[in-house]
Amino acid sequence: MASDLCCISEMNLLFKYANDTNLLVPENTNVDFVDEFSNIREWADSNDMVINLHKTKEIVLHSSHPRRWSLPKSLEGIEQVQSLVDHVDYVFKICSQRVYLLKQLRDHGLPLQKLHTVFQAIVLSRLMYALLTFLIHAYLTQTAQVPKLLDGAKYCRKF
């Protein structure tokens, strides 16, 4: 099924998943984040969909030098994540909890084929979803966590 949801500006990027969307708006763009998000809200309303603002996060990537940047105005009702490290840690925590659940399912006799399917659905999909958000950060600062997490779930992968 094709979606007619798209960015107002060609400079901004929209990545769509089953029930999640990532909007990337660079600092120097002709349409700012507020207008792009308003466009998404209007699209959702016209398509009888609801945006869960409690689960919506705004992550601002910036230079570490405080004089070179200022946080953009946050949208009302949307949490602005101040630390990418905290967000990445949260995603790894959720995935680790899910790996524990997989171990419980294995111990209760779930067949490997079904375990693999559940792994793809609840762990791998979460990592792939978050990939756009924290790939560079994870590579630079937390390279040991990804292999460790995947190693913990090695019994439910086919490869």
Legacy VTK file of the C-alpha trace (Angstrom):
# vtk DataFile Version 3.0
C-alpha trace
ASCII
DATASET POLYDATA
POINTS 159 float
0.000 0.000 0.000
1.468 3.339 -1.023
1.279 6.346 1.244
0.621 9.893 0.109
2.378 11.307 3.183
5.450 13.298 2.179
7.516 16.276 3.303
6.655 19.808 2.290
10.305 20.490 1.472
12.589 18.281 -0.601
15.397 19.204 1.818
13.649 17.314 4.646
13.401 13.521 4.828
10.564 11.271 5.925
11.141 7.585 6.736
7.965 5.543 7.140
7.565 2.198 8.860
4.505 0.088 9.616
3.185 2.390 12.317
6.120 4.730 12.916
7.542 7.703 11.058
10.871 9.521 11.366
11.096 13.097 10.180
14.575 14.525 9.615
14.816 18.299 9.304
18.287 19.828 8.867
19.210 23.113 10.500
19.312 24.999 7.208
16.064 24.182 5.456
13.381 26.169 3.707
10.576 24.524 5.757
11.134 24.180 9.501
10.224 21.318 11.822
7.067 22.984 13.131
5.579 23.320 9.640
6.612 19.802 8.621
5.106 18.302 11.770
1.911 20.309 11.266
1.719 18.786 7.783
2.024 15.284 9.296
-0.695 16.074 11.853
-3.033 17.344 9.123
-2.356 14.226 7.045
-3.087 12.003 10.055
-6.342 13.854 10.759
-7.507 13.605 7.159
-6.721 9.865 7.148
-8.489 9.196 10.476
-5.232 8.390 12.243
-4.043 9.491 15.678
-0.528 10.655 16.544
0.346 9.544 20.065
2.121 12.630 21.389
3.143 10.763 24.558
5.308 8.490 22.400
6.496 11.250 20.067
10.049 12.461 20.706
12.096 15.248 19.213
15.827 14.612 19.163
18.076 17.551 18.310
21.549 16.624 17.095
24.022 19.446 17.541
27.635 20.429 17.974
29.119 19.870 21.407
30.258 23.507 21.502
27.428 25.417 23.259
28.071 28.751 21.522
27.540 27.265 18.082
23.961 26.121 18.530
20.703 26.758 20.265
17.807 24.359 20.646
14.915 25.046 18.325
11.539 25.826 19.809
9.883 22.597 20.883
6.346 21.758 19.789
3.697 21.778 22.474
3.020 18.281 23.763
6.209 16.734 22.360
9.110 15.813 24.608
12.442 17.155 23.417
15.145 14.590 24.184
18.200 16.463 25.418
20.614 13.542 25.362
21.005 11.065 22.548
22.988 8.884 24.957
19.907 8.509 27.183
17.741 7.615 24.181
20.220 5.021 22.907
20.528 3.537 26.402
16.733 3.311 26.605
16.513 1.441 23.277
19.227 -1.011 24.378
17.460 -1.514 27.715
14.183 -2.346 25.953
15.964 -4.738 23.566
17.789 -6.426 26.465
14.471 -6.971 28.251
13.086 -8.500 25.080
16.096 -10.829 24.751
15.364 -11.999 28.302
11.768 -12.683 27.227
13.104 -14.709 24.283
15.203 -16.802 26.653
12.091 -17.484 28.717
10.186 -18.527 25.591
13.057 -20.833 24.591
13.115 -22.385 28.067
9.383 -23.044 27.764
9.923 -24.962 24.533
9.127 -22.489 21.760
10.560 -23.980 18.522
13.592 -22.274 16.971
11.683 -21.198 13.850
9.053 -19.402 15.944
11.714 -18.006 18.281
13.464 -16.534 15.247
10.220 -14.914 14.102
9.625 -13.385 17.536
13.266 -12.173 17.649
12.812 -10.395 14.323
9.536 -8.872 15.466
10.509 -7.588 18.925
14.295 -7.087 18.907
15.645 -6.739 15.397
12.772 -4.524 14.256
13.364 -2.172 17.215
17.065 -1.923 16.421
16.372 -1.287 12.744
13.732 1.317 13.610
16.171 3.147 15.857
19.056 2.769 13.426
18.495 6.122 11.746
18.443 7.863 15.084
21.563 6.508 16.687
23.753 4.661 14.193
26.618 7.127 14.247
26.399 7.707 17.978
26.298 3.997 18.757
29.211 3.332 16.429
31.352 5.995 18.057
30.504 5.481 21.705
28.754 2.170 22.278
30.198 -0.222 19.737
30.466 -3.017 22.312
26.757 -2.997 23.178
25.361 -4.010 19.776
27.375 -7.264 19.394
26.793 -8.077 23.082
23.038 -7.627 22.689
22.896 -9.708 19.514
25.157 -12.358 21.038
22.675 -12.734 23.892
20.017 -13.624 21.343
22.187 -15.917 19.181
20.032 -18.953 19.865
17.053 -17.473 18.004
18.811 -16.351 14.836
19.018 -18.554 11.785
22.344 -17.173 10.630
LINES 1 160
159 0 1 2 3 4 5 6 7 8 9 10 11 12 13 14 15 16 17 18 19 20 21 22 23 24 25 26 27 28 29 30 31 32 33 34 35 36 37 38 39 40 41 42 43 44 45 46 47 48 49 50 51 52 53 54 55 56 57 58 59 60 61 62 63 64 65 66 67 68 69 70 71 72 73 74 75 76 77 78 79 80 81 82 83 84 85 86 87 88 89 90 91 92 93 94 95 96 97 98 99 100 101 102 103 104 105 106 107 108 109 110 111 112 113 114 115 116 117 118 119 120 121 122 123 124 125 126 127 128 129 130 131 132 133 134 135 136 137 138 139 140 141 142 143 144 145 146 147 148 149 150 151 152 153 154 155 156 157 158
